[in-house]
């Protein structure tokens, strides 16, 4: 059970990393629902998601 949750966080971390990199080049692709799309919003949304998911993945590996 714990390994499945850890795998979900790994996939979430990889996906958010990919979308973060994509959004730095073309912000409108990953922030299509926002009125204004710019790189700072991409960093706020996907950067935080990426960092949190990598930390949770790492912490779950220690436990």
N, C-alpha and C positions, 0 to 999 in steps of 0.2 A: 504493500500500500504506500509506504513512504517513498519507495523508489519510483512509483508512478507519479506522485506529486512532484518529486525532484525532476523527473523527466519533463513534466509540463513546464516547470520554471526554466529549464534549460532551453526548451523550444521557444518559450516566450522571450527569453534573453536574446537568442539568435535572431528571432523575427524583429524585435525592437531595434537591435543593432543594425540589421539590414535596412529597416525603414528610416532609422536615424541618418544613415549614410545617404540613402536615396533622397531624403528630405533636405539635406544640406545642399544638394545640387538643384532639385526641383521641389520647392516647398508645396506647391499647389497639388502635387500628386498625392502626398500623404496627409494633407490638411484640407481636403476637398470640402469638408462640412463647415469650415470657418469662413467668416466674412473677409478677413484679411489673413493672408498666408505669408509668413516671413520666417527666416531661419531661427530667430530667437524663440518663436513658438514651437518650432520643431525640436529645438534643444530642450525646451521646458516639458513638452509632452513625452517625446520618445527618449530623451536623455534620462529623465527621472525614471521612467519605466524600465529602461535598460539597466541603470545602476541598481535599482531595487531588486529586479529579478536576478541579476548576477549575485548580489549579496545574499538573497534568500537561498539561491542554489548552492552557494558556497557554505552557508551556515548549515543547511540540511545535510551536506556531505560530512560535516564534522560530527553531527549528532548520531 
